[in-house]
Amino acid sequence: MIEYKFNSPIKLKILFLAMKSEIMRSFLLYVICVIILCCSACSAKQEKSSQITNEEVHDIVYNPRSANDQVTKRAARLEVVGKKTFDFGTIKSGERVSHRFIIKNIGDAPMTIMDSNASCGCTVPYYRDGQIEVQDTSSVLVVFDSKNRQGKQNKKVTVYTNTVPNETLFTLIGFVE
């Protein structure tokens, strides 16, 4: 063990400054290392994301309709069988009402329901996963829970598919007493 003997406060101050300087150098070196690691991680991410193939670009920007609205490739097309709006009439608060909207693939390629979105948490859409083959039908079941609701209701459900256009809007309307 090394013992330091200091005869004067000036020597003590010099030692303190030397230690402080060493700590500052170590801290600076640490900060530089962190910056270098962050920069190298960011550049690695950029390299990976910039390696998109031509097929991937084609899939991202593919639109099966040309400028003159002609279908240029095989594509799924959605047709709603019946109405897009269902009037459930008048119900009492707390009751649930449901309606099944029928959809048909009238295109020449399989159709897939990708996602759905309701305008309110009280309305929930249900649909089957998987492809809907050419000329096949499927359905979207929409359930509305009127708990804590009153008055005129207008609930919307958007269904997203691999068709053009890719959104189909269904509506439930009615009155809750």
C-alpha positions as CSV (number, residue, x, y, z in Angstrom):
1,M,0.0,0.0,0.0
2,I,1.3,3.4,-1.0
3,E,1.1,6.2,1.5
4,Y,1.2,9.8,0.5
5,K,2.5,12.4,2.8
6,F,1.6,16.0,2.0
7,N,3.6,18.8,3.6
8,S,1.5,21.5,2.0
9,P,-2.0,22.1,0.8
10,I,-0.5,23.0,-2.6
11,K,0.7,19.5,-3.2
12,L,-2.6,18.1,-2.2
13,K,-4.4,20.5,-4.6
14,I,-2.0,19.4,-7.5
15,L,-2.8,15.7,-6.8
16,F,-6.5,16.5,-6.7
17,L,-6.3,18.3,-10.1
18,A,-4.3,15.4,-11.6
19,M,-6.9,12.9,-10.4
20,K,-9.7,15.1,-11.7
21,S,-8.0,15.4,-15.0
22,E,-7.7,11.6,-15.2
23,I,-11.4,11.1,-14.4
24,M,-12.3,13.6,-17.1
25,R,-10.1,11.8,-19.7
26,S,-11.7,8.5,-18.8
27,F,-15.2,10.0,-19.1
28,L,-14.4,11.6,-22.4
29,L,-13.1,8.3,-23.7
30,Y,-16.3,6.5,-22.6
31,V,-18.5,9.1,-24.4
32,I,-16.5,8.8,-27.6
33,C,-16.8,5.0,-27.5
34,V,-20.6,5.2,-27.0
35,I,-20.9,7.6,-29.9
36,I,-18.9,5.3,-32.2
37,L,-21.0,2.3,-31.2
38,C,-24.3,4.2,-31.9
39,C,-23.1,5.4,-35.3
40,S,-22.0,1.9,-36.3
41,A,-25.3,0.5,-35.3
42,C,-27.2,3.1,-37.2
43,S,-25.2,2.5,-40.4
44,A,-25.7,-1.2,-40.1
45,K,-29.5,-0.6,-40.0
46,Q,-29.3,1.6,-43.0
47,E,-27.3,-1.0,-45.0
48,K,-29.9,-3.7,-44.2
49,S,-32.9,-1.5,-45.1
50,S,-31.3,-0.3,-48.4
51,Q,-31.0,-3.9,-49.6
52,I,-34.5,-4.1,-51.0
53,T,-34.9,-6.3,-54.1
54,N,-36.8,-5.3,-57.2
55,E,-39.5,-7.9,-56.4
56,E,-40.1,-6.2,-53.0
57,V,-40.3,-2.8,-54.6
58,H,-42.8,-4.2,-57.2
59,D,-44.9,-5.7,-54.4
60,I,-44.9,-2.4,-52.4
61,V,-46.0,-0.2,-55.3
62,Y,-48.1,-2.6,-57.4
63,N,-51.5,-1.4,-58.4
64,P,-53.4,-3.7,-60.7
65,R,-55.2,-0.9,-62.5
66,S,-53.5,1.2,-65.2
67,A,-54.1,4.9,-65.7
68,N,-57.1,4.2,-68.0
69,D,-58.7,2.1,-65.2
70,Q,-58.0,-1.2,-67.0
71,V,-57.0,-4.2,-64.9
72,T,-53.5,-5.0,-66.0
73,K,-52.9,-8.2,-64.0
74,R,-54.8,-10.8,-62.1
75,A,-56.5,-9.1,-59.1
76,A,-59.0,-9.8,-56.4
77,R,-62.2,-7.7,-56.5
78,L,-64.6,-7.4,-53.6
79,E,-68.3,-7.1,-54.1
80,V,-70.7,-6.6,-51.2
81,V,-73.7,-8.9,-51.6
82,G,-76.6,-6.9,-50.2
83,K,-76.4,-3.6,-48.5
84,K,-73.4,-2.0,-46.8
85,T,-75.6,-0.4,-44.1
86,F,-77.7,-2.3,-41.6
87,D,-80.5,-0.6,-39.6
88,F,-81.0,-2.5,-36.3
89,G,-84.1,-0.4,-35.4
90,T,-84.7,0.5,-31.7
91,I,-83.1,-1.6,-28.9
92,K,-82.7,-1.1,-25.1
93,S,-79.4,-0.1,-23.6
94,G,-77.4,-3.1,-22.7
95,E,-78.6,-5.3,-25.6
96,R,-76.2,-6.6,-28.2
97,V,-77.1,-6.7,-31.9
98,S,-75.2,-8.3,-34.7
99,H,-75.3,-8.4,-38.5
100,R,-73.4,-10.5,-41.0
101,F,-72.3,-8.6,-44.1
102,I,-71.7,-10.9,-47.1
103,I,-68.7,-10.3,-49.4
104,K,-67.8,-12.0,-52.7
105,N,-64.5,-12.2,-54.6
106,I,-65.5,-11.4,-58.2
107,G,-61.9,-10.9,-59.3
108,D,-59.5,-13.4,-60.9
109,A,-57.1,-13.9,-58.0
110,P,-57.6,-15.0,-54.4
111,M,-58.8,-12.3,-51.9
112,T,-57.6,-11.9,-48.4
113,I,-59.0,-9.8,-45.6
114,M,-55.9,-8.2,-44.1
115,D,-57.4,-6.3,-41.2
116,S,-60.5,-4.5,-39.9
117,N,-61.1,-1.4,-37.8
118,A,-64.2,-0.2,-35.9
119,S,-65.1,3.4,-35.2
120,C,-65.8,2.6,-31.6
121,G,-64.8,0.0,-29.0
122,C,-68.5,-1.0,-28.6
123,T,-68.4,-2.4,-32.2
124,V,-66.4,-5.5,-33.0
125,P,-65.9,-7.0,-36.5
126,Y,-65.2,-10.8,-36.9
127,Y,-64.0,-12.5,-40.1
128,R,-62.4,-15.7,-41.1
129,D,-58.7,-15.8,-41.7
130,G,-57.3,-17.1,-45.0
131,Q,-58.0,-16.6,-48.6
132,I,-61.3,-16.2,-50.3
133,E,-61.0,-18.0,-53.6
134,V,-62.3,-16.6,-56.9
135,Q,-66.2,-16.5,-57.0
136,D,-66.3,-17.6,-53.3
137,T,-68.2,-15.7,-50.6
138,S,-67.3,-15.0,-47.0
139,S,-68.8,-12.8,-44.3
140,V,-67.9,-10.1,-41.8
141,L,-69.9,-10.4,-38.6
142,V,-70.3,-7.0,-36.8
143,V,-71.4,-7.0,-33.2
144,F,-72.6,-3.9,-31.5
145,D,-72.8,-3.7,-27.7
146,S,-75.2,-1.0,-26.6
147,K,-74.2,-1.0,-22.9
148,N,-73.8,2.6,-21.7
149,R,-75.1,3.9,-25.0
150,Q,-78.2,6.0,-25.7
151,G,-79.8,7.8,-28.6
152,K,-79.1,7.6,-32.3
153,Q,-76.1,5.3,-33.2
154,N,-74.0,5.2,-36.3
155,K,-71.1,2.7,-36.0
156,K,-68.7,2.1,-38.9
157,V,-66.4,-0.8,-39.6
158,T,-63.7,-0.6,-42.2
159,V,-62.4,-3.9,-43.7
160,Y,-59.0,-3.9,-45.4
161,T,-58.4,-6.4,-48.2
162,N,-55.8,-7.0,-51.0
163,T,-58.2,-5.5,-53.6
164,V,-58.3,-2.1,-55.3
165,P,-59.7,-0.1,-53.6
166,N,-58.4,-1.9,-50.4
167,E,-61.1,-0.5,-48.0
168,T,-64.7,-1.4,-47.7
169,L,-66.9,0.5,-45.2
170,F,-69.9,-1.2,-43.4
171,T,-72.3,0.8,-41.2
172,L,-74.7,-0.2,-38.3
173,I,-77.3,2.4,-37.5
174,G,-80.2,2.5,-35.1
175,F,-81.5,3.9,-31.8
176,V,-80.8,2.9,-28.2
177,E,-83.4,3.6,-25.5
